[in-house]
Amino acid sequence: MSQDSLFSRRQVRTLNHLAKAELTSNKPNIGYVWQALALFSLPHKETPSLNQWVTTNRSVTITIQSGRFTTHTGHTASALPSGIQARRALLWISTEAIRRQSSILHLDAKLSNYLRACGTPLGGDSANKAIRELQLVLSCTWTVETSGSRDFGYGNMNTRFHIAQQDSVRNLLRKASLREPAAIELNPLFFEHLLAKKTPVDLDALRALGGSSLSFDVYVWATYKGFSSTGRSRGPSITWESLHHQFASTYKRIPMFRLRFITELEHVKLVYPEVEYVADPHRGLTLKPFVPHVKPRVRAGTRGHLSAMPSSRSTPDHAERSTGNQSFVDNQSDF
């Protein structure tokens, strides 16, 4: 039986990419994501008619207002961050800040170090798109509203912030058109929360998954759930309505979303085979406890404190608790 009859072309590309990464390195390529990405999704596609994006997960609401970017003509325009490049931008920001333990991020001329980290060619439309999304992620306005001591780690709050200091973003917008080196200074509020609320991921696995923003979201979500389920006899059960609300910005009907979500979850299992679940077509998804994709390492002499390098995890302060009858829930916020 031929290989193509066992796997789709997309699956073959994913497996080949992962095998190549494993052959060229004997160490895991660890990155970090802001924990919010495990619970909320950015738009999957460009939304030129929208200047605001609102997602709610139980008692946490995140609102994103459009940011600014420099066009190829040197003019400034506004849009919402979207797609795989916006997610890679947040991944790069989080990984660089945590690896260096610094709120100052440096960009080479033409942003070449950033583009290489994202696996993006150094020229052409792909590079322009990646640079645009980085600018949008850094300059858009985030508003976080919570109620209750469990959520977002700070109890009741209503906070409006940018990921980066806007003086450095304006400097980046100017220098991007000139293709000069630049430095980004992260907002202290975001940097503090990032250090406290991070989830480690396998960068080779994410790259192997390709350019699907939904695959990226499902992998990050599954990785976070792996940490949440550690040491438990049962995992959470989540309704399709809840999953649809979190992930499906482009799927209006739940049945269509359910099919696509299971497809992407199976694709993620190619790089993260430890993920275990049971899907009920009418009720939702039950996750069985499975190990984290990146193994945590606890520092000696501490309790519950996890090292940031070379591998780390941020255990949710308040993870989901499964009831004895495995009831399905309509929310899954663990900030």
NUMIMI-677914 format. One line per field, with one value per residue (C-alpha): residue in three letters; x, z, y. Coordinates in pm, 1 decimal, decimal comma. Layout:
N
residuo: ala  ...
X: X  ...
Z: Z  ...
Y: Y  ...
***
This chain:
335
residuo: met  ser  gln  asp  ser  leu  phe  ser  arg  arg  gln  val  arg  thr  leu  asn  his  leu  ala  lys  ala  glu  leu  thr  ser  asn  lys  pro  asn  ile  gly  tyr  val  trp  gln  ala  leu  ala  leu  phe  ser  leu  pro  his  lys  glu  thr  pro  ser  leu  asn  gln  trp  val  thr  thr  asn  arg  ser  val  thr  ile  thr  ile  gln  ser  gly  arg  phe  thr  thr  his  thr  gly  his  thr  ala  ser  ala  leu  pro  ser  gly  ile  gln  ala  arg  arg  ala  leu  leu  trp  ile  ser  thr  glu  ala  ile  arg  arg  gln  ser  ser  ile  leu  his  leu  asp  ala  lys  leu  ser  asn  tyr  leu  arg  ala  cys  gly  thr  pro  leu  gly  gly  asp  ser  ala  asn  lys  ala  ile  arg  glu  leu  gln  leu  val  leu  ser  cys  thr  trp  thr  val  glu  thr  ser  gly  ser  arg  asp  phe  gly  tyr  gly  asn  met  asn  thr  arg  phe  his  ile  ala  gln  gln  asp  ser  val  arg  asn  leu  leu  arg  lys  ala  ser  leu  arg  glu  pro  ala  ala  ile  glu  leu  asn  pro  leu  phe  phe  glu  his  leu  leu  ala  lys  lys  thr  pro  val  asp  leu  asp  ala  leu  arg  ala  leu  gly  gly  ser  ser  leu  ser  phe  asp  val  tyr  val  trp  ala  thr  tyr  lys  gly  phe  ser  ser  thr  gly  arg  ser  arg  gly  pro  ser  ile  thr  trp  glu  ser  leu  his  his  gln  phe  ala  ser  thr  tyr  lys  arg  ile  pro  met  phe  arg  leu  arg  phe  ile  thr  glu  leu  glu  his  val  lys  leu  val  tyr  pro  glu  val  glu  tyr  val  ala  asp  pro  his  arg  gly  leu  thr  leu  lys  pro  phe  val  pro  his  val  lys  pro  arg  val  arg  ala  gly  thr  arg  gly  his  leu  ser  ala  met  pro  ser  ser  arg  ser  thr  pro  asp  his  ala  glu  arg  ser  thr  gly  asn  gln  ser  phe  val  asp  asn  gln  ser  asp  phe
X: 0,0  139,7  221,8  -31,0  -308,8  -227,0  -182,1  -301,4  -42,7  -78,1  -6,2  294,6  438,5  388,1  555,8  846,7  903,0  899,2  1134,9  1378,7  1376,8  1443,4  1733,3  1903,0  1881,0  1899,9  1752,4  1391,9  1332,5  1129,5  927,5  663,7  318,5  119,3  -136,2  -420,6  -364,0  -476,9  -815,4  -890,0  -851,0  -754,4  -938,1  -837,0  -865,0  -832,7  -1140,6  -1124,8  -1478,8  -1402,6  -1193,3  -1275,4  -1263,6  -1436,1  -1407,5  -1558,5  -1465,4  -1679,3  -1594,1  -1307,1  -1366,7  -1082,4  -1140,5  -885,2  -898,9  -720,4  -353,0  -131,9  109,5  331,8  230,6  478,2  442,0  546,3  199,9  32,7  -293,0  -498,2  -635,4  -690,2  -414,4  -518,0  -412,8  -106,2  139,2  -28,8  -3,3  362,0  423,4  286,0  485,5  808,1  743,9  674,7  965,1  1221,5  1108,3  1111,0  1434,6  1616,6  1419,3  1402,5  1127,3  1353,0  1341,0  1585,5  1512,1  1778,2  1774,3  1480,9  1362,0  1560,6  1599,7  1224,6  1144,6  1391,6  1240,6  896,7  1023,8  931,7  1135,7  1327,5  1159,0  830,5  468,1  518,6  775,7  557,3  263,0  470,3  603,8  255,5  112,3  397,4  324,8  -48,3  1,6  230,8  15,3  -339,6  -518,4  -612,7  -881,3  -918,0  -1226,6  -1259,6  -1483,1  -1402,5  -1075,7  -1007,1  -971,6  -662,8  -471,3  -560,5  -921,6  -1157,5  -999,9  -1074,0  -743,9  -664,3  -310,1  -77,3  165,5  450,1  532,3  391,6  702,9  895,8  611,3  612,0  987,2  938,3  676,3  916,3  1219,7  1025,4  979,7  1352,3  1451,5  1666,9  1734,1  1487,1  1413,5  1075,2  1006,1  723,5  462,1  557,6  202,2  211,3  567,7  480,5  173,4  367,0  632,3  362,6  126,8  320,8  287,2  592,5  552,1  759,8  855,9  942,9  598,3  429,8  634,6  556,5  183,9  216,1  30,7  -313,0  -409,0  -664,0  -396,6  -181,7  -469,6  -562,4  -199,6  -155,1  -489,7  -401,5  -58,6  -216,7  -470,8  -185,9  -52,3  -400,9  -465,5  -133,5  -187,1  -560,5  -763,4  -1012,6  -997,2  -1255,1  -1556,0  -1631,2  -1938,8  -1918,2  -2083,0  -1796,5  -1529,9  -1710,0  -1723,9  -1347,9  -1213,9  -1464,1  -1446,3  -1512,7  -1758,6  -2113,2  -2261,6  -2148,2  -2171,9  -1926,4  -1699,1  -1708,5  -1583,6  -1305,1  -1202,4  -1170,8  -971,2  -730,4  -707,5  -611,6  -355,2  -212,3  -186,3  73,7  315,5  162,8  43,4  -10,1  -332,8  -629,8  -995,4  -1344,1  -1577,2  -1952,0  -2114,6  -2401,8  -2254,9  -1889,7  -1532,7  -1396,9  -1022,1  -845,8  -548,1  -233,6  122,9  242,6  418,3  710,6  835,5  843,2  1144,3  1103,4  1389,7  1554,9  1455,5  1131,4  774,6  573,6  828,0  928,9  1244,9  1215,1  1503,7  1559,5  1208,9  936,2  566,3  322,6  74,2  -269,7  -344,2  -699,4  -738,1  -1061,5  -1195,5  -1392,2  -1704,2  -1775,9  -2036,9  -1818,1  -2074,4  -2010,2  -1931,9  -1994,1  -1677,3  -1310,3  -1136,1  -841,2  -662,6
Z: 0,0  -95,7  158,3  7,8  63,7  433,1  490,3  321,7  153,7  438,8  695,5  495,5  487,1  862,1  940,1  703,5  856,4  1208,3  1114,9  957,2  1271,7  1491,9  1270,7  1273,7  1648,9  1956,2  2184,5  2201,0  2046,2  2322,6  2282,9  2493,1  2437,2  2642,6  2822,2  2682,8  2343,5  2492,3  2580,8  2317,4  1940,4  1717,0  1384,7  1141,3  840,8  771,7  880,0  693,9  797,9  1170,6  1401,3  1721,6  1819,4  2135,9  2289,7  2617,2  2811,5  3123,4  3340,8  3126,1  2827,4  2600,1  2353,8  2081,9  1898,2  1567,5  1553,5  1300,5  1034,2  770,7  411,6  132,0  26,4  371,3  480,3  803,4  802,5  1066,6  1096,6  1341,9  1377,6  1216,0  1076,7  1135,8  1115,4  1403,1  1615,4  1519,8  1617,9  1968,4  1985,5  1894,2  2140,2  2425,3  2344,3  2311,6  2629,5  2839,7  2699,8  2758,3  3072,0  2928,5  2822,8  2548,9  2218,7  1939,4  1568,5  1295,8  982,0  762,6  1068,1  940,3  1281,2  1334,2  987,9  1027,3  1364,8  1200,9  913,1  667,8  352,2  386,5  92,4  -92,4  14,2  294,5  464,7  424,6  576,2  872,8  943,9  913,3  1167,7  1412,4  1397,5  1446,4  1746,4  1911,9  1844,6  1891,3  2218,0  2452,9  2718,1  2978,9  3199,2  3471,0  3767,4  4044,3  4211,9  3982,9  3652,8  3489,4  3814,8  3953,4  4069,2  3955,1  3696,6  3399,6  3233,7  2900,0  2769,5  2474,7  2452,4  2382,0  2484,1  2206,7  2171,3  2066,0  1834,8  1662,0  1624,2  1476,0  1231,3  1116,2  1091,5  924,3  618,2  627,7  694,3  992,4  1318,3  1595,5  1957,8  2111,1  2476,9  2615,9  2841,6  3205,0  3276,7  2984,5  3061,3  3424,9  3326,2  3055,3  3301,9  3540,1  3277,5  3006,9  2840,9  2684,4  2337,2  2090,1  1812,9  1571,6  1622,7  1554,0  1239,5  1122,7  1151,2  869,8  805,5  949,3  1223,5  1358,4  1386,2  1578,8  1814,4  1872,0  1942,9  2196,6  2356,0  2377,1  2522,8  2789,6  2866,0  2903,7  3191,2  3335,3  3344,5  3500,2  3810,3  3760,3  3717,2  3486,0  3232,2  3155,8  2928,1  2712,8  2503,7  2129,8  2194,0  2420,4  2177,0  1887,3  2075,8  2139,7  1805,9  1526,7  1397,1  1043,0  1113,2  1186,5  1213,7  1494,1  1290,3  1030,6  1305,7  1486,5  1177,6  1118,4  1484,0  1499,4  1174,5  1320,6  1651,8  1464,9  1270,6  1599,8  1724,4  1452,3  1643,6  1989,1  1994,6  2371,3  2329,9  2416,8  2384,4  2329,3  2099,7  2147,9  1829,5  2025,8  2357,2  2321,8  2379,2  2681,1  2729,5  2902,2  3120,1  2906,7  2963,6  2869,2  2533,3  2695,6  3012,7  3310,4  3535,0  3893,1  4042,7  4341,6  4677,2  4555,0  4565,4  4249,7  4091,4  3744,9  3560,2  3245,8  3053,0  2883,0  2947,2  3169,6  3224,7  3391,7  3582,1  3582,8  3926,3  3899,1  3650,6  3549,9  3796,3  3662,2  3845,6  3927,8  3655,3  3389,5  3321,1  3016,7  3085,6  2879,7  2983,5  3021,5  3148,2  3374,5  3396,9
Y: 0,0  337,0  604,2  844,4  593,8  574,9  948,0  1262,8  1485,2  1731,5  1458,9  1337,1  1690,5  1724,1  1390,5  1463,6  1807,5  1665,3  1379,8  1626,3  1841,5  1537,3  1425,6  1766,3  1827,4  1607,4  1873,3  1989,3  2330,0  2491,0  2807,5  2979,3  3121,0  3365,2  3150,6  3360,3  3195,6  2863,0  3008,4  3272,6  3285,1  3571,8  3606,7  3331,7  3562,2  3932,9  4126,6  4460,6  4553,4  4516,3  4730,0  4539,6  4171,8  4045,3  3697,5  3579,9  3268,2  3240,6  3541,6  3670,7  3898,3  4008,3  4290,0  4367,7  4698,3  4741,4  4828,0  5008,4  4889,8  5044,7  4972,5  4898,1  5262,9  5386,3  5498,1  5386,9  5189,7  5006,4  4653,0  4367,7  4105,2  3777,2  3442,1  3227,5  3519,3  3704,3  3390,6  3344,8  3706,0  3644,3  3321,2  3502,4  3785,9  3542,9  3311,4  3589,8  3765,1  3447,3  3304,6  3632,1  3723,2  4071,5  4310,2  4451,6  4263,4  4343,9  4327,5  4315,9  4526,4  4420,6  4221,1  3922,4  3755,2  3770,8  3634,0  3346,0  3255,3  3243,2  3029,9  3305,2  3387,7  3713,7  3881,3  3899,3  3898,0  3642,7  3864,9  4173,6  3987,0  3864,4  4214,0  4362,5  4117,2  4179,0  4551,8  4491,5  4261,5  4516,0  4820,8  4689,6  4769,1  4486,3  4518,1  4242,8  4233,6  3969,1  3898,9  3653,4  3563,4  3264,0  3439,3  3585,9  3550,7  3893,0  3870,7  4146,2  4370,8  4590,7  4668,0  4828,5  4790,9  4747,1  4456,9  4698,6  5053,6  5268,7  5486,4  5177,2  5070,5  5410,2  5375,2  5027,5  5157,7  5426,9  5201,4  4920,2  5137,1  5221,7  4858,6  4958,8  4768,0  4839,6  4751,2  4672,7  4748,0  4536,5  4686,4  4603,7  4483,4  4238,7  4126,8  4055,2  3855,7  3668,4  3553,5  3430,2  3284,2  3104,2  2765,9  2594,6  2447,5  2248,8  2490,9  2209,3  2060,1  2393,3  2444,2  2091,3  2162,2  2415,1  2736,9  2658,2  2903,6  2653,7  2381,8  2630,0  2711,6  2347,3  2249,7  2532,5  2445,6  2073,9  2150,8  2367,4  2094,7  1846,2  2055,4  2099,1  1724,2  1623,6  1409,5  1371,1  1057,5  1226,5  1502,8  1773,2  1741,0  2045,1  2113,2  2176,8  2513,0  2615,5  2498,2  2663,0  2990,9  2979,2  2858,9  2913,0  3266,5  3138,5  2854,4  2966,7  2616,6  2386,3  2059,5  2195,4  2324,8  1989,4  1805,2  2057,1  2062,1  1680,6  1690,1  1945,6  1757,8  1440,6  1642,4  1772,2  1412,1  1348,6  1572,6  1523,5  1159,3  1158,2  1358,5  1136,1  1221,9  1084,3  1278,6  1266,5  1405,4  1556,1  1666,1  1752,4  1642,2  1455,7  1479,5  1193,0  1286,8  1298,2  1410,2  1760,4  1784,7  1965,2  1803,7  2042,4  2078,2  2197,5  2393,2  2230,7  2370,4  2523,4  2416,9  2454,7  2690,5  2583,7  2678,3  2887,0  2732,8  2502,5  2378,7  2510,2  2516,3  2747,9  2540,0  2701,9  2843,3  2713,1  2430,1  2264,5  2014,1  1720,5  1617,4  1257,8  1225,1  1390,2  1660,2  1875,5  2239,3  2550,2  2727,1  2645,7  2953,8  2880,7  3216,7
***
